């Protein structure tokens, strides 16, 4: 479709669940997976294209019933959107659904870019804090169609295509990722091969937080581990990063077992035992991708030879 760009997927490096406890978060766009709005000639119509068109139609109906919304100036050109849907509009995407890398976020960003009125435009410069918070609010309303509720972070990252440091719900800033001088270590994605749904896992966490002891444990230890990881990562302090990632990995193994697929729990425990690598949740967990950290990727590569692994950063 002329004028409609690809939108990248995203990775939440740090902040899963702890963001709910007012911890920091760090998310980055990831260009291995992308999606965009396109048309296809009628001769190339497939069941996948038809399904995508129907999903966008349902999304459009939700947007029509939601916007304009009190406290938001956002509205949409529904005349153009309806016409394009009638002409076979669909979302062409390589972003796996249910893997926590922003499939609904990229679609939300695409519809905002193409059909939103009074939008915050992408102009290559860092958006202001006011623009970021306004975008987050509108994206949260939009993406709630897919998850029942949404923070708005995923489409925000997909739309801005910039790493974002989330200091709090009301303080978000675009940040550059440091260049790591090492070449043996790596931050990598481990594919569990199974999709998952975010909402039930988040609800489980919130339910567990009704227990005061668990809630206090998360607020004291999980938040500290998470924020220390982000600080070390942004300061390019590799020793501090691995020390805190080790603590975060152990905390998640001990207290977030339901979020770790059973087939990967032994692999997770091996990393903690041998300290050659450490695994942590990537988003809500339960499937999708797992994040790994190692000081020597070549050394641990044989351990994952039956799994799909992709390096995100070298360090």
N, C-alpha and C positions, 0 to 999 in steps of 0.2 A: 504494500500500500504506500503510495507516494507520501513522503513526509512523516511516516511512522517508524521510528527507530526500533532497534532491538533493545530490550531491557534485560540486564544481567540478573542472575540469581544472587543470593546473599548467603553469608556464613556468619552466624553469631559466635565469635571466638570465645567470648566470656560473657556471663550474665544470665545463663539459663537458670530459671527459678529464683536466683538471688535478686534479680531485678524486682521481683514481687516484694522482696524485703528491703527495697530502697537501696540496693547495692548498685554499683556502676555496671555498665555493659559496653562491650566493644564489638561492633559489627562491620563487616567489610563486603563490598560487592565481589562477585566471583564470576568471571567471564567464561568459565568452562560451559556453563548452562545459560541459555538465553531464550527469550520469547518475544514475539511481535504480532501485531494485528495485521492480517493479510486477507486477500480474496483469492479464490481459486476458480478457474473455469469450470463450468458445470460438468464437463467431461472428466474432471479429476476428482469429483466429489467422492468421499469415502465415509464410512461409518464414523471414523474418528473426527472428520471435519464436521459432520452433521451433529455429533455429540457436543463438540466445542461451540458450535453456533447456538445450540439449545442452551448451553450453560451461560453463554453471554446474554442471551435473551432473558433468562431468569435473573441474571445480575442486573440487567437494564430495568427490569420490572421493580426490583428492590430499590435501585437508585431513584426511580421515578417516585416511589412512595416515601423516600427518605429525604430527598432534597427538593426545594431549599429547606434547610434545617435551621432552627433557632440557634443563633450564635455563630452561624457560618454564612459567608457570602457565596459559597460554592453552588453552582447549578450546572446543568448539562444541556447540550444541544441534542435533545432527544429525537428531534425530527431527522437529523443526519444519522444518528445512531440506529434508529428504526429502519431507515432506508438501507443503510449498509448491511444490517442484519438480513434484510430481505434479499440482498444481493450475494449472500453467502459469506459474510464476514466470519472469520474464526481466528483463534489464537494459535499461531504456529510456534511450538515450543519444544525445546530439548530439556526443560527443567522437570525432573521427576516429581510427580505428585506424592505428597505424604512423606517426603524425605527431609523436611525442615530447611530447605534451601530457597524458599520464597516463590513457589509456583503461583500461589494466589496473589502474592505481593507484586510480582511482575505483571500479572494481568490487570490488577488494580491500577498500577502505575501507567500501563498502556492506555486504558480507557480514560484515565484522568488527562493524560497528555493529548489524546485525540479529540475528546468531546467536552472537557470541562470548560466552563466559562470563567473568566476572571482568575485563571490559574496562575500559580507561581511558575514562571518560565525558567527553563534551564538555559543559562547564558554563559556557562563556563567559569563563573566566579562563585566563591563560597557564599551560600545564602546566609542571610542575617538570622539571628536567633529568633526574631519575631516570625520570619518566613518559615523556619524549620518547625516551630511549634504550631503554626497555623496549618501547615501541611500535615503534620502528625495527627492533628485533631480531625481533619477531613478524611485522611486515609483510614483512621480508626473507624469512622462511621462507614466508609465504603467497604472495607475488608470484613466488617462484622457479618456481612452476608455469608461468608464462607465458614466462619468459626463460631458464630453466636456472639462473640465479643472479640475485639482486637485492640492491641496497643497502638497500631499504626506504624510500628517500627519497620516491618518488612517492606511494605511498599515505599516507605520513605527512603530506605537505603537503595532500593531498586531504581527509584525515580531520580535521586540525586547522583547515584553512581559514585559515591564518595564514602570512605570509611567514616563512621560516626562513633563518637564517644558519648555515651549516655551517662551523664552525671546524676541525673534524677529525672523525674517525669517532666520537670519544667526547665531543665538545663541540658541541652543536647548541642554538640558542636562537631563540625567537620574537622577531621584530623588526618595528617599524613602518617602513613605507616613507616617506621624507621627501616633503613636498609641494614640488614644483618650481614656482618662481614664473614661469618663462617660459611663453610660449604659442605660439611659432613652432616650436620644436624638438620632436622626437618620438622615442620608442622604438617601433618598429613590427614587426609580424609579416609576413613575406613568404611566401606559400604557394607551394611548389614544385609542388603538384598531384600529387605522387607519394608513396605510403607507403614506408616502409623498415623493416628489421628491425635492432634495436639490437645483438643478440648478435654477428653477423659483423663489424660495424664496431669494436666494443670489442675483439674478438679480434685484429683487424688492428692496432689500436693497441698492444695488449700484445705482439704479435709484433714490431712495429717497435721497441718498447722493449728488446728483447733486444740491439739494437745499442747499445753503450755511449755512442757519440757522440750518437745521437738521444735516448736516455734523459737524458743530462746536459743537452742543449739544452732539453728540456721542463722539467726540474727547475729550471733556472736562469732561462730566459727566459719560458716559458709561465706558470709559477707566479707569477712576479713581475708579469707583465702582468695576469693574472687577479685576483690579490689587490689590486693597485692600482686596478683597475676597481671592485671591490666597495667598497673604502674610499672612493673618490671618489663613488660612487653614494650610499652611506649618509650621507656628509657633505654631499651636495648641492653638490659642487664640480664645476660643469659643465665648466670649462676642463680640469681634471685628468681628468675622465671621458672627454672626447673625445680627449684626448692619448693616454690609455691604451687606449681602444677602437680607435683607429687602429693602435696597435702590435699589439694582439691580432688585429685583422683581417688585418694583413699577415703575422703569424706563421702564422695558420691558412691563408692563401692559399699561402704558400710551403711549408708542411710537412704540410698536411692535405688536399691536393688530392683524394685518393680519397673524402673525406667531403663534398666540395662537388659537387653535381650538375653535370655538364658543361654543361648548358644555362644555368647561372647563373654560370659562372666569368668570363665577359666582363663581366657586370653587377657582379660582385664587384671585378674589376680596375678598372673604371671609377670605382667609389667611391674606391678607393685613389689613383687618378691625379688625379681632380678634387677630392677631399676635401670634396665636398658631402654625402656620406653614407658610412657604413661598415657592412659586413655581417659577421656572425659566426655561427657555428654555434649552433643552438638544440637542445641535447641532442646526440645522437650524430651528427647530420648524415645525409648520404646521401639526403635527401628530407625529407618533412614540412615543417616551417617553418624559415625562416632569420630571425634577428633583425637588424633594421636600426636605425641611430642617425643622426639628422640634426639640424642646428641650424635648418633651415628646411624644414619638411615640404612646404609649398606649392610651393617651388622644385623639389623633387625628385619631386613627385607625378607629373608627366608622364612621367618616366623609367620609372615602374612602371605605366603606364596599361593595359598588356596583362596585368598580373598582379593577383592578389587581395592587397591590403594592408590590414592593420588596425592602427590605433594602439592601443598598450597604455598608454603614459604620454606626456604632454606635458611638455616641459622647456625 
